[in-house]
Amino acid sequence: MANEQTLDRLEAKTYRVQGLTCTNCAAKFEHNVKSLPGVKEAKVNFGAAKLTVWGETTIEELEQAGAFERLKIREERERLMRREPFWKKKENWNVLVAAGLLGLGVAADAADRGILAVVMYLGAIAIGGYSLFWTGLRNLVRWQLDMNTLMTIAILGAAAIGEWQEGAVVVILFAISEALERYSMDRARRSIASLMEMAPAEATIQRGAEEVTVPVEDVRLGEVMIVKPGAKIPLDGVVVNGASTVNEAAMTGESLPVEKTVGDSVFAGTLNEEGFLEVKVTKRADETMLAKMIDLVEEAQAERAPSQAFIDRFARYYTPLIMIVALLVAVIPPLVVGGNWLDWVYRGLAVLVIGCPCALVISTPVAIVTALGHAARRGVLIKGGVYLEQIGRFDAVAFDKTGTLTEGKPSVTDVVVYEESRERLLAVAAAIEKRSQHPLASAVVRLAEEDGVPFLDVPVDDFQSLTGQGVKAVVENETYYIGRPSLFADMLGRLPDEAEQRIAAFRQEGKTVMAIGTADRLLGLIAAADQLRPSATETVAALRRLGVGEVVMVTGDHEQTAQAIGRQAGVSDIRAGLLPEEKLTAIRELKQRCGMTAMVGDGVNDAPALAAADIGVAMGGAGTDTALETADVVLMADDLRQLPYTVRLGRRTLAIIRQNIAFALGLKVLALVAAVPGWLTLWLAVFADMGATLLVTLNSMRLLRVKE
């Protein structure tokens, strides 16, 4: 195995793998690829059906390495190959032919044609189990004990003791079970495969006076894409001409369209609705936000959840143990108590068949892959099975305030007028603040625009910023001031009592107050606040209903504002005035006091706290590389309501994994108990194993029904 420094110098190439159905097959394929000349290292991601290779090789060599499972390889960004219809697949035709031969064998048996019946059964076994025997015998020679080895021994054993019909039935049922397993993993992976197909393969580009259609891989940065109404946006970019609404459900899970105009960012895979857009390309095809999402989810599928790691370790010892138990069942009774050899060998073979670990091995990955894909479709990125399990277990959650519980931008909440009219006061204030870059200035301008105040017609001269106090400007030959109330207290000597009371009341509500007036009189007050998100109170209440005991707010804002927002949101503990390192300390204290803790922030200035928490949840991943890189879970739509959904998904996944393991092991224990006294036939043993596989698959599919 190459060391990490060597690998860093080599170029890694990733491929898509079609036909990968079991973890044992994935491990074997990985081993085969590592043995290829020119390959220094290889890694198979079973959940995402991806292969990463360090070194030099070809697709033909890789397919040869996967020939034991007839694996098909394609380039990572190549579009999904068209699925081969069921009736065209060779293995399915083999099963149908084998079933026909089995039927003829049963008919020959009924007609007392023993030799003909044996020939038919032998044909069914040979045709239906050809690939199984080839793999099983090769594994047995190499002492690689897996389900193929167990089934090969069982079927050949059945034939050796004259149970030809049983052997044929076992072959056919096992082939059907394998098809079910393939279907279940394909179904689980399909949500990610559909994400890949969301972005168009081609883009229309403006080159000179012409519009040309080219593959997205050939589009250069800075080129301008033409996006017509009803078309999907091929690449990330910035709107340079036009206006429209864009449905970003593919990115965020939010079905309501978002208005886009010049200067706004748009993302690959999102749907342009009614407007015509010209978009300057800012990301290559493999660097778009959608591509990053897909990569993150696929990497997450490679990260084994604790329960999956346990099952993988358990299965390693389970298969040899089953072979020993089967051998003991076949040999001990005839040797010790004089039992009939054929009878007890048959029972030992039934133990081998029921011992196949198919359902057990698939019980966890099929649930994890289904859940991760379902979450991604709803705009929630979970970076691994371990975080999916943990998100359902946390006992406390800490929220940042600005941009998380609140909208992140202030809005004007109150306008108090002492002289002149409200419209005149707003016109003057907005005309002056239009020249300022302060967030509170933007809030005043937005209010004037919403109220239709004609502030653009107001002449403003000699605009000047007063550091730490506000601004001043000349409007129609009179100097106006807008800023802190203390600015007017200094100019006027003192503020009127009524104004002081109003200011104190606004501050008690967590609002920031601006005063407007001249050097000798106060004309009015404007109060603004960073508004609580409409979903914040609902989210906190939903988390409490889910049993999260402690809901805390940690913020760098001052105490009064924090208390006002915290009370509105319904959090149980408010910690204000915290520096980033103090937030980190607060999270550690919360973990020590309450146990597993989640931190929800914007992914930018909350990085230390997000890293310290057991689960770091970042808001607004769409367009934010920092959020994607920092957190364990990313809420792409900037919507807090996705958090309770994610908690429910994590808990449901945990429950389903436990149910799957219980189903798989419980059914096997019952069948083993029935096999020893001879109540279980070989074909019933396979049927039980097939039933367990079907149960865990269908049970995992229930994760697709978890609602927001």
N, C-alpha and C positions, 0 to 999 in steps of 0.2 A: 504494500500500500504506500502510495507516495505521501511524503509529509506535506504540511500546509504551505510551507515556503515554496516547494516545488510546484504545487498546484496553483499558487498565486501567479506564477510565471507562465502557466499554460492557459490557453483560451478554453473556457468551458462552453460546450454547446449542448443545447437542450432539444429534445425530441418528444413528440407525442407518441404514445403506445396504444394500439387498439387490440383488445382481446385479453387484457390482463384481468384475471378473475379472482385470484387468491393470493394471500400474503406469501405462501410457500413458493408459488410460481414467480412472484416478484423477486424474492430472495435468490431463487435459482437463476433467473434471467440476469440479475445484477452480477452474480458470480460468473456467469458465462461471458458477459460483456467485459468484465475485468480481465478475463483470460485472453481477450483478443489482442493480437500484436498491434502495438502502437497506442493502446489504451493504458493510461497511467492510473486512472481512478474512474469509478462510475457509481452513480447513486440513483436508485429507482424510488420515485414517489408514488406509492401504490394508490393512495386516495385520489390523486390528480391524474394518474396514469401518465406520468412524465418520466423521462430518463435524461439525466445530465451526465455528460461524458467529458473527461479531461484527456486530451490526446487526439490522435488521428485515427479515424475509422470511416466507414461508409454505411449507408442505409442498408445495402445488401448484406454486409457483414453482421450488422445488428439484427436483421431479420433472421439470419442464419443462427445467431445466438439464441433467438427466441423461437426457433423452429419447433421445439418440443410442445409449444402451445399455439403454434401458427400465428405468432404475433405480427402485426403490421406496424411499421414505423413511418412517421412523416415528420417534416420540419415543424418546429414549434409554432410558427406563425401561419403555417399553411392551413387553409380552410379544411374543416372536417370532411373526411372522405364520405361519399354517399354510402349510407348504410345498406349492406347487402340484404335483400329480402329474406325472410325466414325460409321460404321454400327453396331458395338457391343455395343455402349453406350445406356443404358436403356432409358435415357431422349429423345434421338433421335428417338428410336422406338416408344416411347409414342407420339411424335409429328406426326410421320408418321401415326400411328393408328388414332389419332385425326383428321388429315387431311382427311383420308379415310372416317371417320364418317361424317365429314363436307360435303364431296362430296355426300354421300348418303342422307344427310339431304336436300341438295339443290335439288337433284333429286326427293325426296319425296315431296318437296314443289311444284316443277314443275308439279308433278302428282296429286296435290291437296290432298295429304295425310298429313294433318296438324299434327295429333297426332304422326305419325311415324317420321315426320320431327323434331318435338320437342324432341322426344326421342333420335334421332341421334345427334342433337345439344347438348343436355344435356350430352350424352356420350362423345362427343368431348371435352366439357368443363371439365368434371370430369377427363378424362384420361390425356388430355394435360395440365391441370392446377392443378393437384393434389399437387405437391410439392409447387407451388406458393401459393395455398390457405392455405396449412398447415402453411407455414412461415408467410404469410400475416395476417391470423387470430390471430396467436400467438402474432405477433408484435402489432396488433391492441389492443388486450387485455392488453398488457404491455405498450400501448401508445408509441410504438417505430415507428415513422412515417418515412417510407422509400418507395422505389419504389414498393416493394412487397405489402405493405399496400395499396398504391394508386391503383395498378392494381386489387387487390382483391376486393376492394370496387366498382371499376368501372365495373368489370365483373359480380359480384353478383347483382349490381344495374341494369345492362342491362337485366339480367335474370328476375329480379323482375318486370320490366316494360314490359316484353314479348318480348324483343329483343334477342331471343335465337341465331339467326344466327350471329348477330353482336358480341355477347359474345363469340361464338366459334371462329370466325375469330380473335378476339382480343387475345384470349388464344394462338392460333397458331403463330400469328405474334410476340407476346411477347416472346415466346419460341425461335423463330428464332433470335430475337434481342439479347437474352441472349447468344445464341451460338456465335453470332458475337462478343459480348463483351469478351467472354472467349478466342476466337481466337485472338483478338487484343492484349490482355495482354500476352498470350502465345507467340505470335510472337515477341512482344517487349522484352520479357525476354530471348528469344532463343539465342541471341548473347552471353549472359553471360553463359547460360547453355552449349553452344558449347565450351566456354573457359575451362569449368570444364572438358570436355571430351578430351581436348588436351593432357593431361599427361596420359601415359599408366597406367593401373591399376596394372601391375606387372613389376618386374625388374629381370634381370638375374644377379645373384651375384656369385662372386668367393669365395667359402668357401673351404679352403684346396685345394685339387687337383680337386675338382668338381665344375661344374657350375650348380647352382640351380635357379629355377624360383620361386619367392615368391611375395606375395602382397606387394605393396610399403609401406603399413603401418607397415610391419614387418621388413623392412630394418633398420639396425643399423648404427649410425654415424660411419664413418671411414671404412665401408665395401667398397669393390671395385665392381663397376657395369661393366658389359660387354655390350657395345653398338655397335651393328653390323651395317654395311652400310645400309642405308635406314630405320633405326629404329628410333623411337622417344626416347628422353632421359627421363627416368622416374623421376629422382630427381636431385636437384641441386648438383653440385660437382666440383672437380678440376681434370683435365686430368693428369693421372700419367703415361700413356703409350699410344703411338700412335699419329697420326695426321690426321686431316680431315677438311672439311668445314662444318659448321653448319648453317642451315637456322633458324634464330631467329625471323621470322615474327610473331610467336605466342606471343612473348614477346614485340617486339619493333615496329612491323608494317613494318619493313624494309625487303624487299624481297630478297635483295642480300645476299648471304651466307658469313659467317665470318670464317676466317681461325682459327683453334684451334690446339694447340700443347701442349706439357707437361708444366704444370704450369698455363694454362688458365682455366678460370671459364666457366662452361656450366650450362644451366638452364633447369628445367623440362618443358616438352612440346615442346621443340625445336627439329628440325629434323637433325639427323646426315646423311650426304649425302654419300660420297664415301669411307671414311676411317673407320678403326677399332679403337675404343677407349676403354681404361680402365679408369674409372672415380671413384675417391674416393668421397664417399658421404659426404657432409658437412651440409645438411639440411634435417630434417624429412619431411614427406609428407605434413604435415599441416603447415610447416614453409617455404616452397619453395617460390621463387619470384612470381611464377604463383599463388600460393595460396594466397599470400599477395595482389596481384593485384585483384583477384576475391573478396576477403574480402573488399578491399577498395571501389571497384565499388558497391558492394552490400550495404555497409554502406552509400555510396553516394546516393543510391536510397531511403534510409530511411530518408535522409535529405530533407525536403520539400523546394522546391523553393518558393520565395515570391508569385508568381502567383498561385501556388498550394495551399499554405496556405490560400490565399484569397478565392479561389473557395470552399475550405473545409468549411470555416466560412460562406460563402454565402449560401452553400447548406443546412447548419444547419437550417437556417431561411426560406429558399426557399420552402421546402416541406410543412411545416405547413401553409405557406402563400397561396400556391396553393390549399390546402384543404379548406381554408377559402373562397378563390375566387370561387371555384367550388360550395361550399355550397350557397354562395350569388347568383350565377348565377341560381342555381336550385330553390331557394326559393323566392327571391325578386320579380321577374316579376309576378309569379302567385298571390302573396299576394298584390302587389302594383297596378298592371295594369290588373289583372284578366287573366293572360296568362294560357295556357294549362299546367297542372302539368306534364303530361307525356312528353310533348315536352321539357319543360325547365329542367326537371330532366335529360333527355337524353343529353341536351347540357352541363349541369353541369358535367355529367360523361365524356363527351368528353374533358372538361377542365382538369379533373383529369388525364386522360390518357396522354394528350399532356404535362402535367406538370411533368411527370416522369423525374428525374434529371440524368438519365443514361449517356447521351452524355456529359452533362455538367461536371459531376464528373470525367469521364474518359478522358476529353479533355486535361488536363495537364499531369497527370502521364504517359499516353501512349507516349506522346512526349518526356518527360524527360527520361524515361527508354530506349526508342529507341535510343536517342542521346548518353546517357552514354555508352550503350552497343556498339554502332557503333564506338565511340571514343576509347574505350578499345581495340577493334579489330584492330585499326590502331596504337596502341601503345601510346595512350594519356589517362592518368588517370585523371579524373575530380572528385573531392571529394564531389560533391553534386550539386543538382539543383540550389542552390543559386550561386555557382561559375560558373555554365554553363550559367546562365543568365548574370552574371557580366562580364564574359570574352567577351561577345558581346557588352559591353557598355563602355569599358575603353577609355579614351581620350588621355592618355600618357603612355609611356612604358619606363622603364629604364633597360638597359642591363649591366651586369657585363662584363668585358673584357676577362680576362684569363679563358679559358675553356668554355666560352659562345659564344662571338663573335669570339674568336680565338680557335685554336685547343687545346691549353693547354700544348703543348710541343714545344720547339724551334726546328727550322730546319736551317741548314746552307744555306744561300742565296748567299754568295759571297766568293770567295777565290782569294786573291791578292798575287802574287808571285814576290819577288824581287831577290831571288837567288835560284839556283837549279831548279828542275822541279816541276810541280804541283803534280805529282804522288809521288815524293820523299817527298815533304813537307807534303802531306796528310798521307803518310805511317808513318812518324815520329810522327806527331801530333796524329793520331789515336792509335798508339802503346802506347804512353804515356797516352792519355786520357782514354784508356781502363781500366786503373787502378784507375780512378777517379769516384766519385759518382755524380758529378755535372751534372745538366740537359744539360748544354752546351757541356760537354764532351760527353754525349750520342749522341748529334746531330752530332758531328765530327765523331764518330765511325760509326753512321748510314750512313753518306755520303760516307765514305771510303768503307763500305760494298756494297752500291749501285753502286759505280764506279768500284768495283772489284779490289781495291788496296790491294796488299798482305802485309798488316801491321802486321799480326800475326807472320810473319817470322822475324820481326825486333826485335833484342835483346834490352831489357830495364833493366837498373840497377839503384839502388839508387834512386828510385822514392820518391819524397818528396812534401808534400803540403805546400804552402806558404800562410798562413792565410790571407784572404782578398785580395790576389794578384794573385794567380794562382798556378801552379805546376812546378817542375823541375825534370829532370831525365837524366841519362847518357845513350846515344845511341852511340854504336861503339866508345867508349872512348872520346866522346865529350858531354858536358853538354848543354842540351836544356832547354829553358824556354817557357812556354805557359801561358798567363794570360792577365791582364789588360794592355792597352798601357802605363799607368803611370809607370808600373814596368820597361819597357824598357826605358822610358824617364829618370828614375832615374839612370839606369845602363849606358846608353849611353850619358847622359848629356842632349840631346834633340833628338827628332825624326826628320827624314827628312821632309822637307816642304810638299813634295808630299804625304807622309804618313799621316801627320796631316790633310791635306785637305780631303783625303779619309775618315779618321776616322770621321771628322766633318760631311761629307756628309752622311755617313752611319747612324750616330746618328740622323741626321735630318729626316731620313726615319724610325726612330723608331727601329733601329737594334742595337744589342749588339756586340761590337767588341773585338776579342781576337787577340793578337799579338803572333808570334812565332819567336824564334831566339835563339842566344847564348848571352853570356855576352858582346860580342863586335860587334855584327851585328844583324840587323833586317832582317829576312828571308821572312816574309810574314804576311798578315792579313787575319783573318777569321771572317766574319760577319754572325750573326745568328739572327733570329727573330721568335717570336711566330706567326705563320702564321694565317691570317684571314681565317675563315671557308669559303669554296667555296659558302656555302648557305647564308652567312651573308648579303651580299649586296642585294641579291635577296629577302631575308626576310624583310629587312628594307624597300625596295621599295614596296613590297606587302602590308606591314602595312600602308604605306602612301596612297596607292591606296584605302585601306579600310577605309580611313578617320581618322587614328590615327594622331593627330596633332603634338604631341611632341615625338620624339624618342631620348633618352638621353643615354650616356654611363657613368657609374660610376665605377671607378677603383682605386685601390691602387697603380698602376704603376706610373712611373714618367711621367712628362708632354709631353716630346718629343715622347716617344713611344705611349702614349695614343692618341696624336694628329694624328700621322701617321695612326694608326689603325682606329680611328674614321673617318678620311677623306675617307679612303678606303671603310668603311662600309656605309658611307652616313648618319651618325647620325647628328642631328641638334645641339646638345649641348654635350660638353665633359668636364667631371669633373674628374680630376686626383689627385693622391696623397692622396686619402681618406682612413682614418681608418674605421673599421666597424661601429663605432658610428657616424662617419661623413657621411657614406653612408645612415644611418638611417635618419639623419637630412635632407639629400638631397631628400630622398623619401618623407618626410613630406612636404618639401617646394614645391615639384612637385605636390603633392595632393592638396595643398592649392591654387596653381596657376592655375592648369589645370583641376582639378576634379578627377574622378576615374582613378587610376593609377595601372599599372601592373609592377612587378619587375621580371626580368628573370636572374637567377643565377644558380650556380652549387649545391645549397642545402647544402653546407658544411659551408664555411666561410661567406656566405651571409644570414645566418638565421635571424639576426635582421631586415635587409632590406626586406626580403621576408615576414616576419611577419607584418611589418609596412604597406606594400602595400595592396591595396584593393584585388588584385589577386597576389599571389606568384606563379611563374612558375619555376620549377626546371628542369635542364637538366640532361639527362642520368640516369634515375631511375633504369635501368636494372643493378642489382648488388649493388645498393646504397641504403641502408636502410634509411640513413639520408634524402635523397631526397624524399623518399616516405612519411616520417614522417613530414617533414618541410613544404612542399608547398601545395597549393590548387590545382594546376594542375602540372602533371609530364609528361615530354616528354621522354618516355622510350628509344627511339632510339638515343638520343643525337643529334637530327636533328632539326635545327631551322625552317625548312620549315613546321614542324608540327604546329608552332604557328599561322601563317595566316589561316591554315585549321581550327584550334580550334576556332579562332575568327569568321570565317564564319559559323561554326557549331553553336556557341552560338547565333549569330544573326539570323540564320535561325530557330533555336529552338524558340527563342523569337517571331519571326514573326508567326510561325506555331501555337504556343500556343494562340496568340491573334486571329488568324484566327479561330482556333477551338472553342474558347469561343464565337466569333462572330457568327459562324455557328450555334452552339448549342442554344444560346439565341435568335438569329434572327429567326431561324426556329420555335422556340417555340412561339415567339411573334406573328409571322404571323399566326400560327395555332390557337393561342388563339383568335386572332381577327376574324378568320374565324369561330371559334366554337360558339361564342356568338350569331351571327345571324342564326346559324343552318346550315351553309354551310359545316361543317366538320363532317363526320361520325366517329363512334368509331374506325372502322378499319383503316380509313385514318389517324386518330390521332396516332395510334400505328405505322403505316407505316412511318409517319413523324418522330417519335422518333427513329425508327430503321434507317431511312435514315440519321439522324443526327449522330448517333453512327457510322455508316459506313463511313460517310464523315470525321469525326475527326480521325478515325483509318487510313484510306487511306492517309489522309493528313499528319499524323505523320510519316507514312512509307516513305514519301519523304525525310526524314532526312537521310535515308540509301544511298541517291544519292549524298550527299555532298562530293566533291572530295578535294584532297589535292591541 
